[in-house]
């Protein structure tokens, strides 16, 4: 695997799964301690109802990049809230992991 985005997707789609959406994004970019902190942030449980993958990416991004990351995610995915992504937007979790990881990777590679 050449990119962190590819790693995050591989973690998320592995059988058995390597963690929830937030953990898989985090695992591709950070250490195991950070991954454990995201255990409760999948399945619509991230603070404010945010998408867990987005929440993980925002947590790992520099403070100055967080709002632009959130805005870019919302533009591509249709929302930044898990409930809306799964409901009216119909955006699957795998796609959320991919979008959040791609956006974070771009910020890190600047």
C-alpha positions in Angstrom: 0.0 0.0 0.0 1.4 3.3 -1.0 -0.8 5.9 0.6 -2.3 6.4 4.0 -5.7 6.6 2.4 -5.3 3.1 0.9 -4.2 1.9 4.3 -7.3 3.4 6.0 -9.6 1.8 3.4 -7.8 -1.6 3.8 -8.1 -1.4 7.6 -11.8 -0.6 7.3 -12.6 -3.3 4.7 -10.5 -6.0 6.3 -12.1 -9.2 7.7 -12.3 -9.0 10.6 -12.5 -5.3 10.6 -9.5 -3.4 12.2 -11.9 -1.0 14.0 -14.6 1.5 13.4 -14.4 4.3 10.9 -12.6 6.7 13.3 -10.1 4.1 14.4 -9.3 3.0 10.8 -8.5 6.6 9.7 -6.5 7.1 12.9 -4.6 3.8 12.5 -3.4 4.9 9.0 -2.0 8.2 10.4 -1.1 7.8 14.1 0.0 5.4 16.8 -2.0 2.7 18.6 -2.7 4.9 21.6 -4.5 7.4 19.4 -6.5 4.5 17.8 -7.8 3.4 21.2 -9.0 7.0 21.9 -11.3 6.7 18.9 -13.0 3.4 20.0 -16.2 5.2 21.0 -16.3 7.5 18.0 -17.8 5.2 15.3 -21.4 4.5 14.5 -22.6 8.0 14.9 -21.1 8.4 18.4 -18.5 11.1 17.6 -19.0 14.4 19.4 -21.8 16.5 17.9 -23.0 13.6 15.8 -20.1 14.1 13.4 -19.0 11.3 11.0 -16.4 9.3 12.9 -14.0 9.3 10.0 -14.2 13.0 9.7 -13.8 13.5 13.5 -10.7 11.4 13.5 -9.2 13.4 10.5 -10.0 16.7 12.3 -8.5 15.4 15.5 -5.2 14.6 13.6 -5.2 17.8 11.5 -3.6 20.9 12.7 -6.0 23.4 14.3 -5.7 25.8 11.3 -6.8 23.0 8.9 -9.8 21.6 10.8 -12.5 23.9 9.5 -11.4 23.6 5.9 -11.2 19.9 6.2 -14.7 19.8 7.6 -16.0 22.0 4.8 -14.3 20.0 2.1 -15.6 16.8 3.6 -19.2 18.2 3.7 -18.9 19.3 0.1 -17.8 15.9 -1.1 -19.9 13.6 1.1 -23.1 15.7 1.3 -23.0 16.3 5.1 -20.6 16.0 8.0 -23.1 14.4 10.3 -23.3 10.6 10.5 -27.0 10.3 10.7 -27.5 12.5 7.5 -24.7 10.6 5.7 -26.4 7.3 6.3 -29.9 8.6 5.8 -30.7 11.3 3.2 -27.2 11.4 1.6 -26.8 7.6 1.3 -23.0 7.9 1.7 -21.5 4.6 2.9 -19.0 4.5 5.7 -16.2 3.2 3.4 -16.6 6.3 1.3 -16.4 8.5 4.4 -13.2 6.8 5.4 -11.8 7.4 1.9 -12.8 11.1 1.8 -11.6 11.9 5.3 -8.3 10.1 4.7 -7.7 11.8 1.3 -8.4 15.2 2.7 -6.1 14.6 5.7 -3.4 13.2 3.5 -3.5 16.3 1.3 -3.1 18.5 4.4 -0.2 16.4 5.7 1.6 16.4 2.3 1.6 20.2 1.9 
